[in-house]
Amino acid sequence: MGRAVSSVLPTERLYVLSLGCKQGNSHAHWHVAPLPPGVPYEKQQFRALMYEEDGYLVAPPEDTQLLATRIASGIDAGRRASEHA
């Protein structure tokens, strides 16, 4: 997933988190968050994931659908490449 995301979005660094607990949401889920190039150091790492403070990108549904399609294609390409390796 991380390689697919990085192949379709400009990514200086990729953050991957696993979140979830028995007391809260009783399941684990993964966040794959690309850090775009040029983000100042003081806004990187954990700060880059704190949408409550810095906001987050709001995109029209057609843009998010296109991004999802591109990421899915990247996953498929990676799967095919690993099968032929």
C-alpha positions as CSV (number, residue, x, y, z in Angstrom):
1,M,0.0,0.0,0.0
2,G,2.8,2.4,0.9
3,R,4.6,1.9,-2.4
4,A,1.4,2.4,-4.3
5,V,0.6,5.6,-2.5
6,S,4.1,6.9,-2.9
7,S,4.0,6.0,-6.6
8,V,1.0,8.3,-7.3
9,L,1.6,11.2,-4.8
10,P,4.7,13.3,-4.2
11,T,6.1,11.7,-1.1
12,E,9.2,12.7,0.8
13,R,8.5,10.3,3.7
14,L,5.6,7.9,4.4
15,Y,4.1,7.5,7.8
16,V,2.4,4.3,8.7
17,L,0.4,3.9,11.9
18,S,-1.7,1.1,13.3
19,L,-4.4,2.2,15.6
20,G,-7.1,0.5,17.6
21,C,-7.8,-0.9,21.1
22,K,-10.2,-3.3,22.8
23,Q,-11.5,-0.5,25.0
24,G,-12.3,1.9,22.1
25,N,-13.0,0.6,18.6
26,S,-12.2,-3.2,19.0
27,H,-10.4,-3.4,15.8
28,A,-7.1,-2.4,14.3
29,H,-6.8,-0.2,11.3
30,W,-3.9,1.3,9.4
31,H,-3.2,4.9,8.4
32,V,-0.8,5.4,5.5
33,A,0.0,9.1,5.3
34,P,2.4,10.5,2.7
35,L,4.4,13.6,3.7
36,P,4.7,15.8,0.7
37,P,8.1,17.4,-0.2
38,G,8.8,20.8,1.3
39,V,7.0,20.5,4.6
40,P,9.0,22.4,7.3
41,Y,10.6,20.1,9.9
42,E,8.5,21.5,12.7
43,K,5.4,20.3,10.9
44,Q,6.6,16.8,10.2
45,Q,6.4,13.6,12.1
46,F,3.5,13.4,14.6
47,R,2.6,17.0,13.9
48,A,1.8,16.1,10.3
49,L,-0.8,13.6,11.5
50,M,-2.6,16.0,13.9
51,Y,-5.5,17.2,11.7
52,E,-7.2,18.8,14.7
53,E,-4.4,21.4,14.8
54,D,-3.4,21.8,11.1
55,G,-6.5,20.7,9.3
56,Y,-6.6,18.2,6.5
57,L,-7.2,18.1,2.8
58,V,-10.8,18.3,1.6
59,A,-11.1,17.1,-2.0
60,P,-14.2,16.7,-4.2
61,P,-15.5,13.2,-4.5
62,E,-14.4,12.9,-8.1
63,D,-10.8,13.7,-7.1
64,T,-10.8,11.1,-4.2
65,Q,-12.3,8.5,-6.6
66,L,-9.5,9.2,-9.1
67,L,-6.9,9.0,-6.4
68,A,-8.4,5.7,-5.1
69,T,-8.3,4.3,-8.7
70,R,-4.7,5.3,-9.2
71,I,-3.6,3.8,-5.8
72,A,-5.5,0.5,-6.7
73,S,-3.6,0.4,-10.0
74,G,-0.4,0.9,-8.1
75,I,-1.3,-2.0,-5.8
76,D,-2.1,-4.2,-8.8
77,A,1.1,-3.3,-10.5
78,G,3.1,-4.2,-7.4
79,R,1.3,-7.5,-7.0
80,R,2.0,-8.4,-10.7
81,A,5.7,-7.4,-10.3
82,S,6.1,-9.6,-7.2
83,E,4.5,-12.6,-8.9
84,H,7.1,-12.3,-11.8
85,A,10.0,-11.9,-9.5
